Amino acid sequence: MSTTHPFTGIPVNKPRQVLFASLIGTTIEFFDFYIYATAAVLVFPKLFFSSSDPSAAVLESLATFGIAFLARPIGSALFGHFGDRIGRKTTLVLALLTMGISTIAIGALPTYHTIGFTAPLLLALCRFGQGLGLGGEWGGAVLLAIENAPPNKRAWYGMFPQLGAPIGFFLSGGVFLLLSRLLTDQQFFTFGWRLPFLASAVLVFLGLYVRLTITETPVFRQALNRGEQVKLPLLSVFRNYPRELITGILVCLATFVLFYLMTVFALSWGTTALHYSRSKFLLMQLFDISFFAITIPLSARLAEHGRRRVMLWVTTLIGVFGLVMAPMFVAGTTGALLMMAVGLGLMGVTYGPLGTVVSELFPTPVRYTGSSLAFSLAGILGASLAPYIATSLAKTYGLQYVGYYLTTSAFLTLLGLLWARETKDDDLARISAPEI
């Protein structure tokens, strides 16, 4: 439970409480999100789409994967509005519920062989719900961390919700790997694939319990006491902070492209064109995801001395990596392992300070909406179609063009970083948003 300030009597969140609440929520959200990503490659093409053209079924399944990214900005605007108007805590609970219910529903859906074309439509609807919830979850979790942080530890606190990504991926990949080994293919495709989606209900209840024990962030309470809320945060962001919004989108772009190339595209290409078994490639990814997790706290420590410098260096390295990615991927098991280790290691360095960097661009009264919207719109541009685009490029022009795609995204992110300002010394509670 929260403690109270000895002089003011105002509830104060304990650091451990804040960091765990921000971490557990994003872990659950990303677990739910990634089990869909894994199933979109391994399961859905066979069960939710026509089997007449297997290649088309894979592309259609990857297209439904992108629906969540189209829903994210809507979730950002919806949950961001309430997060900036009534508070971070209540909004985070609602976002988690939206994501959780959508995920559990996927586990109960009838397949194409049962209800025909209605099956992929229901799948797309549930995927939309996942995106809606995640659009409100990420920004709120980051704000929960950094708005409770001491001024010189915002990047460190902001790193904890980012750790939910590799932990959620590890859990989702581990579950599918375990099911692949314990069940026959027939059992896996009959009922086994449903278990991770249904089991997420336990994680959702745990996350809700933790979230309900925290109090509102002190930075938001100060803004609330000063009457600084704006009537329409979304309109305020577009009218008064277009530069910050565009900067945030560009800063996130390469991160999204890199991650979904290293996970969804790599799994799809590795198990089809390169003929790895499902179990072997999942095991390879689970090993390499550790590089993602390890480099997140490292980059957060570095970012305490300057966010922009860290991001500029790692984005340059991502661009160079794009030029050597293809030959590494096709150089046997060792080459593929090394390729994903380098890619996911770079991913951790860019992802660790990303939430803090984007959130610090906006003032408190529109911070939830602004940071969530920047992240979500970058997701549309950098992630929603990344597996689809990469697969099409690889099949049409060759695998090296997937690397060129990554390098191009890194160049655009560099432009955003050059346009951005350093924010490590900013006072989060100092700047107010204009009234709208």
Stockholm file with secondary structure:
# STOCKHOLM 1.0

chainA/1-436         MSTTHPFTGIPVNKPRQVLFASLIGTTIEFFDFYIYATAAVLVFPKLFFSSSDPSAAVLESLATFGIAFLARPIGSALFGHFGDRIGRKTTLVLALLTMGISTIAIGALPTYHTIGFTAPLLLALCRFGQGLGLGGEWGGAVLLAIENAPPNKRAWYGMFPQLGAPIGFFLSGGVFLLLSRLLTDQQFFTFGWRLPFLASAVLVFLGLYVRLTITETPVFRQALNRGEQVKLPLLSVFRNYPRELITGILVCLATFVLFYLMTVFALSWGTTALHYSRSKFLLMQLFDISFFAITIPLSARLAEHGRRRVMLWVTTLIGVFGLVMAPMFVAGTTGALLMMAVGLGLMGVTYGPLGTVVSELFPTPVRYTGSSLAFSLAGILGASLAPYIATSLAKTYGLQYVGYYLTTSAFLTLLGLLWARETKDDDLARISAPEI
#=GR chainA/1-436 SS CCEECTTTCCEECCHHHHHHHHHHHHHHHHHHHHHHHHHHHHTHHHHSSCTTCHHHHHHHHHHHHHHHHHHHHHHHHHHHHHHHHTCHHHHHHHHHHHHHHHHHHHTTCCCHHHHTTHHHHHHHHHHHHHHHHHHHHHHHHHHHHHTTSCGGGHHHHHHHHHHHHHHHHHHHHHHHHHHHHHSCHHHIIIIITHHHHHHHHHHHHHHHHHHHTCCCCHHHHHHHHTTCCCSCHHHHHHHHCHHHHHHHHHHHHHHHHHHHIIIIIHHHHHHHTSCCCHHHHHHHHHHHHHHHHHHHHHHHHHHTTCHHHHHHHHHHHHHHHHHHHHHHHTSHHHHHHHHHHHHHHHHHHHHTTHHHHHHTTSCHHHHHHHHHHHHHHHHIIIIITHHHHHHHHHHHTCTHHHHHHHHHHHHHHHHHHHHSCCCTTCCTTTCCCCCC
#=GC SS_cons         CCEECTTTCCEECCHHHHHHHHHHHHHHHHHHHHHHHHHHHHTHHHHSSCTTCHHHHHHHHHHHHHHHHHHHHHHHHHHHHHHHHTCHHHHHHHHHHHHHHHHHHHTTCCCHHHHTTHHHHHHHHHHHHHHHHHHHHHHHHHHHHHTTSCGGGHHHHHHHHHHHHHHHHHHHHHHHHHHHHHSCHHHIIIIITHHHHHHHHHHHHHHHHHHHTCCCCHHHHHHHHTTCCCSCHHHHHHHHCHHHHHHHHHHHHHHHHHHHIIIIIHHHHHHHTSCCCHHHHHHHHHHHHHHHHHHHHHHHHHHTTCHHHHHHHHHHHHHHHHHHHHHHHTSHHHHHHHHHHHHHHHHHHHHTTHHHHHHTTSCHHHHHHHHHHHHHHHHIIIIITHHHHHHHHHHHTCTHHHHHHHHHHHHHHHHHHHHSCCCTTCCTTTCCCCCC
//
